Every structure is written in C-alpha cells, then in structure tokens.
Amino acid sequence: MTALPPTRRGSSAVPLDETAKQIIEQLQQDGRRSYAAIGKAVGLSEAAVRQRVQKLLDSGVMQIVGVTDPLMLGFSRQLMIGVRCDGDLEEIADGLAAITEIDYVVITAGSFDILLELVCADDGHLLELLGRIRAVPGVVSTESYVYLKLRKQTYSWGAR
C-alpha cells in the first residue's frame, strides 16, 4: 500500500464536480478501465478523461493501486493495534509509519492515541513487530485486535 504524500495528509477537501466523481466511481469499480470506456460512461473524450484522471492523481485526491488479499499472499495475521503514547503524537506517528509492515497509521481521539493496521506472516512475525512498535520512543503501551474474519472492505468513499 502506498502512503499519501505528507503534504496531503490532514489537508482540506478538494472540491470535485459531478464528472470527477463519476470518473472516480468508474475507477473504483475497475481500476483498469480504459479512458475511452470511462469517457463513454461520463460523456467526455478519452483525452479529457486522461487529463482529469492525471489532475486527480497529481492533487492527491486518489491513487490507482492493486489491492491484494493478504491471506492469499501468505500473511495469516491481520490486526489493528491501539497505541497509548506519551509525547509528541505527530513525532511518534511518524516513527511508527517508518515501520514498513505497518499499512495504516492514524492519530485518534479516544482510548488510544494512535491506531495501526498491519498484516503479518505468522505469530512469530507479529511478536517481532510488536517489539519494534513498543521500541518507538513515546510508545507507552499497545493493545492488539487480531482479525478473525474480514466481512467487508471497500474503498468507495467520496464518489457517491
């Protein structure tokens, strides 16, 4: 998974017209859909769709990525980890984000200061990662929530 550029994290919303939303929706249904097919669906030329998609990518509004099934790739553990911290949350979050196996880092309000999402090959890999997470300066404690079964996962927010 590719992280959003640091300049885009936490920035304000980018206004999108209906055509941009329709283009995003087309790509969310099939990220390999051709510009010509998208153009036909939204009433634009292939060149106009290409330009609009490039603007959406350049502005950080969207990314086009291949989403994999971690279980099919040999990662038997998916989990969320709640982290309690003492110190500068942004600095601690950046330290956690530097751990390549962590896919998702968010500063939160509530019981935890930071939430992490990651996938691991097995319990030994998870144990090693927990040690690395707990070694980040400012991390006080962690609480792990192992996913037993994924029932729903979508990436379609924003276009509807």
N, C-alpha and C positions, 0 to 999 in steps of 0.2 A: 504494500500500500504506500502511496506517495503522500507525504505530508503537504499541507497547504503552505505556500511561501510565508515566512514570518511576517511580511508586511500585510498579508491578507487576514491573518488570524485576529479575530476580535474587531475587525473593521466594520463600518456601517454597511447597510444593504445597498446593493446596486439596483436601481430601478430597471425593470425589464418590461418591454411591451409584450402584447399577446403573441406576436410572431416569435419572439425569442423564447417565450415559454413553450410554444408548440414545438420549436426546434429541440429544446431540451427534452421535452416529453418523448419525441421521436427517438432521440439517442438513448434515453433511459430504457425504452422498450428494446432497442437493439443498437448497441454502440458501434456496430459495423455497418449500419445502414448507410447507403451511398448518399452523397449530397444531392444527386439527381432525384432519388426516391423521396428524400426529405423535402426537396423543393416542390415536388408534385403534391405532397401532402399539405404543405403550408402555403402554396401559391407563390413561390419565388423561383427564380432561376437557380441553376446549380452554382453559378459564380456568386450570387448573392448569399446563398446558404453558406458556402465556403467562407466568405468574408465574415458573416455573422458568427459562425462557429469559432473562427480564429479570434474574434473580439471577445467572445465568452471565455475562451481559454486564456487569452492574454490578461484579462481583467481578474482572473482567479474565480469567476463565478462557477465554473465547472472544470472537471477533469474527465478525460476519457481513459478508463483503465479496465483491465481484465480482472474480474472478481473470481477468486478461486474458492473451492471447497477445501478448507484445511484438513478435514478428515481424509479426503482422497489424496492429499499430498503427504500423508504420514504424520500429521500433527494430531495426536489423540487427546490433547487437553486444550480447551478454550476456557478462558476465565476473565472475570473482572476483578480487579484488586482495588479496594478502598485504601487510601493512604492518609494518615494523620501526620501533620508536619509542624515544625517549629522553625520559623524564619521566613525569609522572603519566598512566597509561594511561586512567583514567576521564575526565580532562580532555581528552585527545587524542581519545578515542572520541566524546565529546560534540561536539567541534569537527568531526569527520568526519560525525557524524549530522546536523549542521546543513546539510550539502550536500544539497539536496532530491533530486537524482538518485540518491543512494545509498539503496538499499532495505533493506540489511541491514548491521548493524554489530555485531560480536561480539568481545569481548576473549578471547583464546585463550592456551593454553599450547602451546609447541612452537616451530617455526621462526619463526613470525610472532607478533607481539604482538596484532594486530588483523586480522580478515578483513572484507572489504567485498564486497557483491554489488551490481551495478548493470547497467542497460541504457542503451545509447547509440544515437543515431540513426545514427551513422556514425563512421568513424575520426577525422574532424576533431573531432567532439563528444567522443570518447574522449580525444584529445590535450588538449583544453581542460580536461576533468575531471581528468586526471592532474596537470596543472599546479595546479589548485585543491587537490587532495588533498595534493600534495607541499608546498604552501604553508602547510598547517596546522602551527602551532608544535608541535614534538616529533616530527614525522614525519621519519625518517632515510632510509628507502628503501621502494620498493614493488616488487612483482613481480606481473605481470598474467597471468591464465589465461583466455584467450578461449574461450567455449563454442562448439564446432563443431556439436554436435547434442545436443539435450536428449532423453534416452531415458526418464526417469521423473521425475515431480514430483508428490508427494502432500502433503496437509495433513491426514492422518487419524491422526496420533499421539494417544495418550492415551485414546481411546474404547474401545479393544479390551481 
